[in-house]
Amino acid sequence: MSQTVVRIDARSQRTEPTDAAATVAAPRRRVDVSSLHLDEIRAYVDANLETDRVSLERRGARTYLVVEE
């Protein structure tokens, strides 16, 4: 009777997500701000968001406020 021994090196097993997997796992929140002026966008960020890490993104004719978490 023969036995098969499988040895796994725990150091080679990756438990933390890679950078690419982390960005896919955490979708960014987008708010359509196409009809707002810059001052209105600033007021919205100050009043409604707990972070100031935001950016603007253009998609075709629309503009989105992207909240970076």
Backbone as CSV, one residue per row, in Angstrom:
resi,resn,N_x,N_y,N_z,CA_x,CA_y,CA_z,C_x,C_y,C_z
1,MET,0.847,-1.171,0.000,0.000,0.000,0.000,0.894,1.236,0.000
2,SER,0.634,2.127,-0.925,1.452,3.329,-1.024,0.656,4.543,-0.574
3,GLN,1.339,5.503,-0.056,0.723,6.755,0.370,1.285,7.891,-0.471
4,THR,0.420,8.817,-0.774,0.849,10.011,-1.491,0.814,11.176,-0.523
5,VAL,1.917,11.845,-0.401,2.019,12.989,0.493,2.105,14.243,-0.368
6,VAL,1.197,15.161,-0.126,1.199,16.438,-0.841,1.661,17.495,0.138
7,ARG,2.705,18.190,-0.232,3.262,19.213,0.646,2.975,20.584,0.036
8,ILE,2.408,21.472,0.841,2.088,22.828,0.392,2.901,23.805,1.220
9,ASP,3.604,24.658,0.536,4.387,25.691,1.207,3.463,26.853,1.529
10,ALA,3.215,27.116,2.798,2.277,28.166,3.215,2.752,29.544,2.786
11,ARG,4.037,29.727,2.636,4.550,31.042,2.222,4.178,31.379,0.786
12,SER,3.908,30.361,-0.029,3.565,30.630,-1.424,2.081,30.908,-1.608
13,GLN,1.291,30.676,-0.585,-0.147,30.917,-0.674,-0.413,32.383,-0.362
14,ARG,-0.996,33.080,-1.294,-1.257,34.505,-1.127,-2.635,34.692,-0.499
15,THR,-2.689,35.343,0.654,-3.966,35.559,1.328,-4.480,36.984,1.146
16,GLU,-3.589,37.940,0.959,-4.032,39.314,0.777,-4.326,39.554,-0.693
17,PRO,-5.305,40.402,-0.993,-5.638,40.642,-2.406,-4.544,41.457,-3.084
18,THR,-4.356,41.210,-4.359,-3.427,42.021,-5.132,-4.068,43.371,-5.399
19,ASP,-3.297,44.299,-5.890,-3.826,45.643,-6.171,-4.981,45.588,-7.165
20,ALA,-4.846,44.776,-8.204,-5.912,44.674,-9.206,-7.171,44.076,-8.592
21,ALA,-7.027,43.067,-7.757,-8.191,42.453,-7.119,-8.845,43.417,-6.128
22,ALA,-8.071,44.237,-5.474,-8.623,45.183,-4.503,-9.481,46.238,-5.193
23,THR,-9.066,46.687,-6.368,-9.861,47.704,-7.056,-11.139,47.113,-7.630
24,VAL,-11.102,45.859,-8.019,-12.313,45.213,-8.534,-13.280,44.938,-7.395
25,ALA,-12.769,44.556,-6.241,-13.619,44.194,-5.111,-14.292,45.420,-4.484
26,ALA,-13.701,46.578,-4.629,-14.256,47.778,-4.010,-14.708,48.760,-5.081
27,PRO,-15.932,48.634,-5.537,-16.402,49.560,-6.577,-16.497,50.983,-6.036
28,ARG,-16.200,51.924,-6.896,-16.253,53.327,-6.488,-17.657,53.876,-6.691
29,ARG,-18.060,54.744,-5.807,-19.377,55.367,-5.883,-19.316,56.536,-6.854
30,ARG,-20.288,56.603,-7.757,-20.363,57.683,-8.743,-21.678,58.444,-8.594
31,VAL,-21.591,59.773,-8.662,-22.762,60.633,-8.580,-22.787,61.483,-9.845
32,ASP,-23.911,61.487,-10.555,-24.042,62.276,-11.773,-24.143,63.750,-11.406
33,VAL,-23.149,64.527,-11.834,-23.124,65.957,-11.538,-23.094,66.778,-12.819
34,SER,-23.622,66.224,-13.894,-23.565,66.883,-15.206,-24.222,68.252,-15.213
35,SER,-25.279,68.425,-14.451,-26.027,69.691,-14.487,-25.621,70.652,-13.369
36,LEU,-24.571,70.350,-12.629,-24.160,71.201,-11.509,-22.924,72.019,-11.853
37,HIS,-22.818,73.198,-11.241,-21.622,74.025,-11.352,-20.626,73.590,-10.283
38,LEU,-19.389,74.005,-10.431,-18.333,73.588,-9.515,-18.637,73.957,-8.063
39,ASP,-19.183,75.141,-7.822,-19.518,75.550,-6.451,-20.578,74.638,-5.840
40,GLU,-21.536,74.199,-6.644,-22.582,73.291,-6.153,-21.997,71.911,-5.846
41,ILE,-21.036,71.477,-6.657,-20.380,70.189,-6.398,-19.591,70.257,-5.101
42,ARG,-18.866,71.353,-4.889,-18.107,71.524,-3.634,-19.031,71.520,-2.422
43,ALA,-20.156,72.208,-2.525,-21.122,72.249,-1.423,-21.688,70.857,-1.150
44,TYR,-21.960,70.084,-2.200,-22.464,68.711,-2.034,-21.438,67.846,-1.311
45,VAL,-20.179,67.936,-1.713,-19.117,67.140,-1.081,-18.985,67.510,0.392
46,ASP,-18.973,68.809,0.693,-18.831,69.259,2.085,-20.005,68.818,2.956
47,ALA,-21.213,68.833,2.411,-22.410,68.555,3.199,-22.743,67.066,3.303
48,ASN,-22.406,66.270,2.281,-22.919,64.901,2.223,-21.884,63.787,2.306
49,LEU,-20.625,64.094,2.152,-19.615,63.045,2.145,-18.697,63.176,3.347
50,GLU,-18.219,62.050,3.818,-17.311,62.050,4.962,-15.852,62.088,4.526
51,THR,-15.613,62.243,3.249,-14.257,62.282,2.721,-14.137,63.414,1.713
52,ASP,-12.918,63.873,1.518,-12.683,64.858,0.475,-11.891,64.235,-0.680
53,ARG,-11.765,62.915,-0.659,-11.066,62.190,-1.729,-12.060,61.890,-2.849
54,VAL,-12.233,62.850,-3.722,-13.165,62.728,-4.838,-12.462,63.173,-6.117
55,SER,-13.031,62.764,-7.239,-12.526,63.208,-8.532,-13.700,63.315,-9.493
56,LEU,-13.468,63.999,-10.604,-14.485,64.114,-11.640,-14.102,63.206,-12.801
57,GLU,-15.102,62.552,-13.361,-14.876,61.617,-14.469,-15.861,61.921,-15.589
58,ARG,-15.356,62.036,-16.807,-16.213,62.274,-17.976,-16.495,60.944,-18.658
59,ARG,-17.762,60.687,-18.948,-18.184,59.516,-19.715,-19.160,60.005,-20.769
60,GLY,-18.651,60.163,-21.969,-19.489,60.713,-23.034,-19.857,62.147,-22.711
61,ALA,-21.145,62.426,-22.700,-21.625,63.773,-22.410,-21.910,63.980,-20.923
62,ARG,-21.714,62.975,-20.091,-22.033,63.050,-18.665,-20.759,63.255,-17.845
63,THR,-20.902,63.915,-16.698,-19.810,64.107,-15.748,-20.228,63.498,-14.425
64,TYR,-19.333,62.705,-13.838,-19.621,62.016,-12.578,-18.612,62.423,-11.516
65,LEU,-19.119,62.591,-10.300,-18.274,62.780,-9.137,-17.963,61.385,-8.618
66,VAL,-16.685,61.034,-8.564,-16.267,59.705,-8.133,-15.729,59.806,-6.719
67,VAL,-16.310,59.016,-5.816,-15.900,59.026,-4.410,-14.867,57.925,-4.227
68,GLU,-13.664,58.313,-3.829,-12.574,57.359,-3.572,-12.664,56.919,-2.120
69,GLU,-12.833,55.646,-1.896,-12.947,55.129,-0.514,-11.616,54.667,0.007
